[in-house]
Amino acid sequence: MITSFFKTSKPIHYIIFLVVLTSVFVYQRISVITHPNPLKELGYLFVVLASFLALVFIVTKNNLTHNNSYAALYFCLFMGLIPSSIDTNSILVSNLFIVLSLRRIVSLKTKTNIKKKLFDAAMWICLAAIFEPWAILFLAVLFIGMLLYSVFQIKNIAIPFCGIIAVGILLVCYRLLSVNTFPYLDEFLPTIHFHAFSFNLITHGGSFLFLTIILFGTFNFIIIRFLKNRLKTPNFSVLILAIFIGVIIAFIRSSNDVGGYLFAFVPSAIVMAKFSETTKYRWLSELVIGILFFAGLLQMGLNISFTVN
């Protein structure tokens, strides 16, 4: 029933999604922040919605799925499942930059404007790393993507480093103009805090269910492609790597919150959308979406109960 409703993309779907995302954001941010700044919160809401629209653009522009709304649906379900993922402002901004970098990486398959896309992708990743240092790991997605899309020529390898240097120059100029000091490198180096490997991060809210769902979707995709001898699928190989890195960041960040999972939402939504689109067992897709839907409602209900008490 649910999959049938979203089987064909319609404008009403995206109106529903935008309302849902706005509702989750407003409730979660207001319940967490004691004295919210309305203007700042409006800006961060725009960041969340921009990430969502970038996801829709990636899917439609690169034909990652057929004409359906599954990817957008899964993104909203993940957001409702782990609403606390949007609590950290720096993660929200960093994730938007990572989504923009994925847009450029996935579009490498067209083999057009390669140098511009490599420069842009590296630049977006470095900008993301300014807000969340561990986001620098997504450079691995860029370089492995270059291999998968067969653009790893010597003339192209230097381009990402030009993007990195460009961001470094802009950062130095900004610090000199604003506080008249050079930025120290250690300010932007990621650090590992081993307490972040606590099982609390797995059992926090809907984290365990999220990890279970994406593990199921990823292995399902790999097994089906292996049986069909179609493992050479650069787009989804890049997305699976992005999921892996997003989850890793969630575990090794210095903070013990679940904000790092946000990095995995967009690639996970696309992979799960492909699962719902291609599975022969429609009931299985309905089950997965139903579990996520009711778990999200339960999560929000528990949050409301906790806030009231």
N, C-alpha and C positions, 0 to 999 in steps of 0.2 A: 504493500500500500504506500509506504513512505517512498520507496525507490521509484514507484510508478509516478508519483507526483512530481518528483524531481528528475525524471528520466529525460525530459526535454526542457531545455533552458527557456525560462520566461521572465519578463521584467518583474512580475509580481514576486518571484522568488528572491530577487536581490533587494526588493523593498523589505521583505520579511527579514532577510539576513541583516540588513543595515539596522533595522529596528531592534533585532535581537542583540547584536553587538553593542549598540548604543545603550540598551537596557542593562546588559551585563557590566559594561564599563561604568555607567552612572552609579549603579548599586555598589559595585565592588570598591570603587574609588571613594565614594562618599562614606562607606562604612569603615574604611581603613584610615583615611585622612581626617584628622580632627578639625582643622580649619582650612578647608580647601580654597585655593585661589581659583575662582571661576574661569578667568582668562587662561591660566595655565592648564587647567583641566580640559578646557575646550581644545587647546592646542594638542594635548596628548590624545584626546578622543580622535582628532583629525589624524594623528599618527597611526592609531589602530585601524581606522577606516581606510587610510591610504595603503596600509599593508594588505588589507583585504582586497582592495581594488587592484593592487599590483598582482596578487595571486590570480585573480580572475583574468587579468591581462596576460600573464604568463601562460595560463592554460589555453585560452582561446587563440592567442597569437601563434603559439607553437603547436597547436593541434594535439595537445597531450591527452585529451579525452575527446569523445564525440560531443555533440551539442547537448550537454546536460549540465546540471548544477551540483553534481556530487562533491566536487572539490570545495566549493564554497560552503556546502552543507557541513562537510567534515570539519572545516576550519571553525565554523560556529560551534559545533558540538565539542571540539577540543577546548575552545575558549570557555564554554559553559562548564566543562568538566573540571578544568583547573583555572578558575577565575582569578586566583591569587597570582597567576603568572603575569598579570598586567599591573601589579603593585609597584614595581620598580621602574622609575622614569627612564633611567639610563638604558635599561634593557629594551624598553619600548622603542626608543630612538635607534639603538643599535640594530634591533631586529628589522626595522624598516630598511636600513641601509643594506643589510644582508639580503633581504628579499629583492631589492633593486639590483644587487650584484648577481643573484641567481637568474634574474631576468636576462641579463647580458650573457651569462655563461651558457644558459640553455639555448639562446639564439645563435650560438656559434655554429650550430648545425647547418645554417644556411650558407656558410662560407663567404658571407659578404661583410664588408666593413670590419674585418677581423681585428685589426690593430686598434680601432676605436673601441670595440667591445671589450678587448683585453684590458685596455687602459681604464675604461669606465669600471669594469668589474673589480680590478685591483684598488682603484680609488674608493669605491663604495665600501669595500671590506676594511680598508685602513680607516676610513671615517667611522665605521662601526666599532673598530678596535679602540678608538679614542674614548668611547662611552663604555664599552665592555672589552677589556684587554684580551680575553680569551676568544673573542670573535676573529682574531687573527688566524685561528686554525682553519677558517674557511678559505684561506689561500690555497690549502691542499685541494679543495674542491675545484678551484680555478685551474691549477696546474694539471690535475688528473683529468679534468674536463678537456684541457687542451690535447692531452693524449688520446682520449676517447673520440674526440671530434676530428682527430688527425690534423691538428694545426700546431703541433709542437715542433715547428721548424726554428732554426737558430734565429732567423730574422724576427720571430714572434716572441721568443723567450724573454727578450730584454724589455718588451713593452710593459708587462705588469710592474717591473721594477721602476719604470718611469712614473707609473701611477703612484707607487709607494713614495717615491722621492717628491712628487708634486704635493702630496698631502703633507709630507714632512716640512716642506718649504712654507706651505700655507699656515701650518701650525706654529712654526717659528715666527713668522711675520705677525700672526695674531697675538702671540705672547709678548712680543717686543712692543707692539702698539698698545696692548691693554695693560700689562703690568711691568713692561720694560725689563724683562728677564728672559733668558733662554729656557725653554722647557727641558727638564731633566728626563733622560731616557727611562730611568727606573719608575717614573710616574705612570708609564704606559706599558710596563712589562707585566704580563700575567703572573700570578702567584698561586701555588697550590696549597690549600689548607686541607689536611687529611680528615678533619672532622666533617668535611663536606661529603665524605663517603659513607656517612651514617645511614643506617637503614631507615631513618626518619624521612629521608628524602624520597625513598621509594614508597613508603606507606602514607605520605602526606597527601591528604585529599584524594583526588582521582589519579594520582601519579602512577600507581600500580596498574590500574586499568588502562591508562594511556599507553604505558610501556608494553602491556600485553597485546593491545590492539595493533600497535604499529609493528611489533615483532611478528604477529600473525600475518598481517598484510604484506610485510616485506618478504617473509619466507614463502608465502603463497605465490607472490609474484615471481620470485627466483625459481621455485620449483616448476611452475607452469612454463616459464621461458626455457628452462632446462629441458623439459620434456618435449617442447616444440623446437628445440635447437635454435632458440632466438635470444641467446644470452647477450648478443652484441646489440644492446639497446642503450646508446649513450645517454639519452635524456633521463631515463629512469635509473641508470647506474649513478649518474651525478646526483639525483634526488635522494637515492638510498644512502650515498656517502654523506650528503648534507644532513639527513636524519641522524645518522650515526654521530656526526660531529656535534649536532645540536644537543643530543642526549649526553654526550661526554662533557660538554660545557656545563650542563646542568649539575653534573656531579663534581666537577673540579673547581667551580667558582668559589671565591673566598667567602661568599655569603651562603648561608644554609637554607635559603628560600628556594622556591620552585620556579623562579623567573626564567632560569635558563631553558626550561622546556619550550618557551615561546619560540626559540630558534628552530625547533623541530616541527612546529605546527604546519607551516606552509608546505614543505616537502612531504610531510606525512599525509596531509590532506589530499595532495595530488596522487600519491601512491595508493591510498585507500579508495580514492575515486576510481582509479583504474581497476581496482579489485571489484568494486560494486558494478562497474560497467561490463566486465568481462567474465565474471563468475557464472558458471552454469547453474549454480544452486542459488536461486534468487532468495530463498528463505534465509540463507546464511547471511546475505547482505542485509536483509531486513532485521535479522537478529542482532548483528553488530551495531547497526544504526539505532535500533530500539534500546539496546543496552546503554549506549552512549547517551541517548536522549534522557532516559529515566535516571541514569547516574548523574547527569548534569542537573536535572530537577532536584534530585535528592541532595546534591552538593549545595545548591543554592538555598534549599530549604533548611539545611543544617546551618548554613551561614546566617540566615535570617534569625533562626532560633538562638544561635550563639550571641548575635548582636542584641536581641531583645533581652536576653538574660544578663 
